[in-house]
Amino acid sequence: MADIIEMDRIVKIFPPSLVALDAVSVKFSKGEIHAIVGENGAGKSTLMKILYGMQPADSGEMLYNGKKVKFSDPGEAILAGIGMVHQEIMLIPQYTVWENVVLGYEPVKFGGRLDAKKARELVKQKIDEFGFNLNPDAKVEDISVAARQKVEILKLLFRNVSVLIMDEPTSVLTPQEIPQLFGELKRLRDNGHTILFISHHLEEVLELSDRITVLRKGKKVGTIKAVEATKAGLAQMMVGREVIFDSIRKNQTAGEVLFETSGLNYTDPDKRPRLIDVNIQVRAGEIVGVAGVEGNGQLELVNLIMGLIEPTSGSIKAVGEDITRKPILEKRKRVAFVPQDRANMGASIAANIAENVIMTHHRLDQRFTRWAGRILDFKQAASFTDEVRRKFDIQMSSGEAVFKSLSGGNQQKVILGRELLLEAPFILLDQPTRGLDVGSIEYVHQRIIDMRAQKRGILMISADLEELFRLTDRIVVMHKGRVVADLVTEKTNVTEVGYLMLEGAAYEA
């Protein structure tokens, strides 16, 4: 296969001295699926952002179709034939599929008016050409997450891109939806498109890709053929040591009920029921997982527990006390919380790292304040920040650095460290390892198991079924706002849970 892209000796340094990419050279071939893997902070996203024109390289050069290029923004990259599908789907929910696809590239009639009939026909032609099962007239808000991802891909194909960059393409999909996406990406490859994708899911990398490039701490470790690679081997290349993937949960007897929802109902301001009679219990020394396709009540459940919205009816108890309508600080005495949206709910991105690390601690732990809580003890804050940095292997220059300067994975580690080191008996984890690499996930999983051994109760919402099967004692499945199953993890399987997530009914083999 001929090389379509060559990135040669790419260097990227973030001030003051963080070397994100250290003379990285990699080639991508026409008509291949090429995975880029590595730990958080290894440089994967930075490399792809440079290719896509989102960030400039400090040195090095890029060749595209044999010609030297340097894109100043994504618009230039798209015009050249390189597009990127981001992990966060960026569509207008109230628009139809065809309206989203043509947005910004609309065919117009004389006088500059939108030619809606032609636009829809062009989109329908693309849908048929690439074999996408999409209704061009469906509103995006009414289609599945998997279908929305197809729309994102279709937008780029409509712009005639030949290179597709995908960031964690399966992060929002159920197990049943992933094979369909893989089939479509392979068809695109077979039609001559080049697919570059970042992923932390090594099984998917091995199944989907033709070749794999591994980065570690800003340097290229190597590029290998997928047929010659193994999951354990890739993990060792990524982190420099052996990584264990088997279940790490040991048998232990659960204690008293630490957390309980009873008859929990929530109807949103538009009179739509979002939670219907939800009953969940978590005992001391037990991890209960929540599985469900995104948008089936998980977010509302989390927001109700944390007091961000109020239930229509029902109650929430933590450590024997009704906390349904308690102030948030009162809830935090009993509940540690890792939100899925770290930028908006888990942190203040404009504050420094140390300030983010001591959040909540400074209100609940007198070590961090002086003069009856009126003055922060910055020495204690710096010491605690260093403790979190060491325990969670956070890559940062200092606690005084701005939180938003950290990579997404390192931001997540800061929040996890802060929350897991609280003394709260009950822990609410919402996508706790989203964006983390295999080495970091292994460490965080062990910390969660340690919390379980300390007889803390843990409720964990996760889109990663492998994670749920590795850690949890029970799995609660949510479908259209209801709990449709409460399963002992050892007595179920991924097929059954995935089927319940999609259909809300028991799976029959």
N, C-alpha and C positions, 0 to 999 in steps of 0.2 A: 504493500500500500504506500502511496506517495504521501509525503508530509504536507499537510495543509497549513499548519502553524508551527513555528519554531520560536521558542522563547530562550534567549541566550544570555547567560550570566546576569540574570535579573537580581538587582539589589534594591531593597526598600528598608529605610531606617526611619522609625518614628521618634521624634525628639523626646527626651534628650539623647538617648543612646540605645533604644530598643531595636535590635536588628531583626526585622520580621522576615526578610528574605536575604540569604547570603549567597550570592552568585549562583542562583538556581537556573539550570538549563534543562528544558524538557521539550519533546517534540510530540505533536498530535497528528495522527494520520487521517486522511480523508476516508470516510466510511467506517469509522471505528467508534466503539463506546469505551471511553477512557475515564477511569476513576482516579480521583485525587484524594488520598487519605492521610491522616496524621493526627497527632494530639492537638488539643486546643492550643492555639498560639504557634502551631507549626508553620503557618503561612499559607494554608490552602486557600482561604477566602481572599487573602491579599493578592495571591497570584492570579486568581480568576478576576478580581476587581481591576487589576492592572490590564489584563487582556481585554476586558469589557470597557475600558476607558473611565472607570469610576475613580481610580487613583493613578497618579503618575509614578513610574519607577524612578529611582534616583540614578540608576545606571543600568546598562544592558540594552539589548535591542530585541525587537520582535519582527519576524518575517511572516507574512500572510500570503499564501499562494506565490511564494518566492520573492515577494516585494517587501521592503522594509516599511513598517507602519508604526504609527504612534497616535492612538486615539485620544482625543482630548475630553471626550464625553461619550456616554452610551449611545447617543444619537448617531455619532460617527460610526461606532461599531456596528450598529444595526444596518446602516446604509451600506456598510462593507460586507454584511452577511453574517454577523455574529450577534446572537441574542442571548439573554439570560432570563431564566425563570427563577424568581426568588422564593425562599421558603415561605414568606408571608404572601398569600395570594392578594394581588392588587387589582381587583375588578370593581366595577360599580354595580352593587347588588340589584338596583332598581332597573338597570338596563337589560335588554335581551342579550343572548349570546352573540348575535351578529352585530349588535350595536357596540358591544365591548370590543369585538375583534377589529372593527374598522376604525375605532376611535383614534383620531389623529391622522388617519390615512383614508378619509372618506372620499369616495367618488362623488363628483358634484355635477350638477346640470349647469346649463348656461345661466349666468348670473350668480354663480357660487352657491346655489342651494343644494342640499344633500340629495343625491339620487338614491333614495332608500331601496327602490326595487333592484337596481343594479348592485348595490352594496350587499343586500341579502343574497342575491344570486351568486356573487363572487364568494361569499362565505360558505354557501351551500356547496359550491364546487370544491372548495378546499376540504370541507368535511368529507365529501365523497372520495376525493383524491387520496386522502390519507387514512380512510377507513375509520374515522372517529364516529362513535355512536353519540351524536349530539343533535338536539333539536334547536335549530337556529333561532326560533321564536320564543324559546323558554327564557324566563327571567332568571338571572344568575342566582338570585336569592332563593329560588325554588328548586335548584339542582343540587346534587351531592357535591361534597368536597372534591371527590375524584373527578367529577365532571368539570368542576371549576378549574382544576389543574389542566385538564385538556384544553379548556378555553385559553388559558395562559400560553400553552404551547401553540395553539392555533393562531393566536395573535402574532407570534413570531413567524410562523410559516406563511401567514398572509403577507408579511413583509419580506418574504423570500430569503430568510436567513438559511445558511447552509451549516452553521455551527450553533448548537444549542448548549448553553451552560446551565446546569441545574444544581441548585443548592438544596441538599437533603430532600430529594423528590418524593420520598415515601413517608415523610414525617407526619402527614395529616391523613394518611390512608389506613383503612382496615386491612387485615391479612388477605381478605377476599378481593380487594381492589388492586393490590400490588401486582399480581400476575398480569392483569389487563394492561396496566401502565407499562410494564416491562415488554409485553408483546408489541405495544405501539411504538416504544422507543427502538426496539429491534427492527421493526418495519421501516422506521425512518432511517436507521443505519443502513439497512439493505438497499434503500433508495438513494444512498450516497451522502446522507447527512452525517456529520460528526457530532457525537454527544459527549460532552465533558460533564462529569458530575462529582460533587462532593458528598460524602456519606460517612457516617459513623457505624453503619450497619454492615459488618463485614460479610455476613452471609449473602446479603443483597449485592455487595460489590463483586463477590465471586460468581454469583449467578448471572449478573447482567453484563459485566464489563468484558472487553477483549484484552485490555491491558490496564495495569494499575501503577500509578506513581505514588511513592511513599515519601512524605516530608517529615522531618523531625527537627524541631527547634530552628526553623528557618533554612535548613539545608536539605537537599535532595539525598535520600538514602538509596533510592534505586527505582527503576521501572521494570516490572516483570509481567509476563503473560499470565492472565487469570488461570489458565489451565495448569500452570505450574505452581500456583500459589495455594496456601492453606490458611484457614482462619487463624490458627495459632501462629503460623509463620508471619503473617501480616501484622498481627498484634505485637509480636516481638520486634519486628522492624520499626513499628511506630513508637514503641515506648522503651525499647532497649532491654526488655526483660520478658520472662514468661508471664502470660496473663491467663487466669483460670476463668472458664465460662460456665462451669456446672452450677447447679443450685447450691446455695450456701446456707440455706435455712436448715437448722437443726430442730429436732422435735423438742418441744417444751410445753408444759401445761399452761394454758392461759388463765389469768386471774379474774378479778372483778371487772365489771363493765366500767370503762373509763369514759366512754363517749357513746351517745345515743341520740338518734333522731326518732321522733314518734309522730306519725301521721303528718309529716311535713308537706305542706302545699304552698305553691307560689304561683300567682297569676300576675303577669306583667302589666304595665300601664295600658297596653293595647288590648287588655282582657283576654290574652292568650295564656292558657295554663302551661307553665314550664316545668313545674314539679307536681306530681300527683301521689299523695299518700306514701311518701318515702320513709321507710323504716330501716335504719342501719345501726348496728351495734359494733363497737370495737372494744375488746377486752385488754387488760394489762398483759404485756408480753405477746401481743398479736399484731400482725400486719394484715390489714384488709385492703385489697385493691379494688379500684373502681374502673371498669372497662366500659367503653361506649364510643360510638361514632361521635365526633365533635358536634356539639349543638343539641345533644339529647338530655340536657339538664345538669351536666357536670359543673359548668361555670356557675349556674344559679345555686347549686348546692354549696359550692365553696363560698360564694358571696353571702349566702344566708348564715353559714357557720361563723364567718368573720364579721358579721354585722353591717355589711355594705348595703344590703337590702333587708327588708323585713318580710317574714312569711305571712301568707294569707291566713294560715292556721297551722297548728302543730307546734312542737317544742324541740329544743336542742339542749341536751345536758352534757356537761363535761365534769368529770370527777365528782359526780353526784349532785351538782348544782345546776339549776336551770339558768342557762346563759343566753336564752333566745333573744332577749332585748337588753342585755347588759351592755354598758359602754365598752368600746373596743379594748381599752387598756385593761378592764376587768377580765375580758376574754383572754387577753395575752398572758395573764398570770397562769392560765391553765392550758393555753394552746400555742404551740410553736407553729409557724406558718411559712411555707415556701411557695410563693405564687408562680404561676406559669409565665406571667408578664413581668419579667424582672425590671424592665425599664420604667414602667408606669406604676407598678404596685409593689415591687420588691426593693426599690432603691431610689435615691435621689441622684440622678446621673450627673448633676452639676456639682454636687458636694464631693469632698475627697473620700478616699477609700476608708480611712479611719472613722470618719463620721458615719459612713454607711455600716461599718462593722459594729459600732456600739449602739445603733438604733434599737430601741426597746430595752436593751440591757441598761441604758442610762436612766430609764424610768423605773426599772424593777430591781436593780442591783446598786446598793449604796457605794460600792467600790468606785464607781465612775463619777461620783459627784462629791463636792465639798460644800460646806456652809448650807446644810439642810437641803441639799439638792439644787441649790441655786447656781452653782458654778461647776462646769465640767472639769474633771481631773484628766488633763491631756496626757500626763505621763502614764496613767493606767490605761487610757485609750490606746496609746501607742504600743504598750506592752501586750494588750489583748489582740490588737491588730496583727502583731508579729506572731502571736500564738495561732491565730486563725490561718495566717499565711503558711506557717510551717505544717500545721496539721492537715491542711487541704491543698498543699502544693500549689499555691497561687503565684503566678508569674506577674510580678509587679516591681516597679522601681522603688517606691516607698509608700507609706500610708498617707503621705501628703499629696500623692498624685490624684488627679481627678478621676472619679469612678468611671466615667465614660471613656477614658483612655485605655481601659482594660478590654481584652477580647471578650466576646460573648460568653465563652466557656469560663473564663476567669471571673467575670461578673457573677455567673451562677455559683461558682465556688464560694465567693464572698458571702452571698446570701445563705447558702447551705451551711457554711461554717457558723455564721451568726445565729441561725435558728436552731441548729442541732446542739449548740452549746448553751442554749437556754435551759432552765430547770423545769420547763413545762412538762406535765405528765403525759399530755396528748399532743401528737404531732400530725399536722395536716400538710401533706406533700402534694402539690399540683404540678405534674410533669417535672420531677426533681432533677432528672439527668438530661433534659432536653438541651442539646448543643454540646454535650460533653463527649470527650474521646473515650476509647475503651479502657485506658489506664485509669482515668479519672472516674469513670463509671464504676469500675471494679472497687476503687477505694470508697466512693460514696455508698455503694451497696453494702460494703462491710460496716461502714459507720451506721447505716440504718439497721442492720442486723444487731450491732452493738446496742443500739437504743432498745431494740426488742428484748435483748438479753437483760437489760436493766428494768424490764417490766413496764416500759412505756408503751402506750397504745398508739398505733400508727394507721392513719387512713391515707392511702396513696392513690391519686388519680394519675393514670399513665396511658398514653397512646401506644406504648411499646408492650405488646403482649409477652414477649420474651422476658422483659423485665418483671412483669407481674408474676409469671410462672417461676421465675428465679427466686423471688423474695417473699411472696405473700402466703399466708395461711388460708385465706378465703378470697374469692373474687366475686364482687357484686357487679352485675351487668345492668346498665341503664339503657332504656329504649323509649324515646318519646316522653321523657320525664318520669317514667316509672322504673322501679327496680323489678326487672323481669326474672332475675335469678340470683341466688346467693349460693355459690358453689365452693366446696372444699377443693383447693387447688390440686391436690394429689389425685382427686377423683374426676377431674375433667381434662380437657385438652384444648389446644388452640382452635381446632375446627369448630368445636361446640361453642366456645366463647365467641368466636368471630361470627358464627351464624346467628347467635342470640343478639349480637350487636346490630346486625343488619335487619333481622326479621322480627326480633322480639318474642320468638317462640322457640321451643325446644328443637334441637337438631335430631333428625332421624336418619340414621345411616342407611 
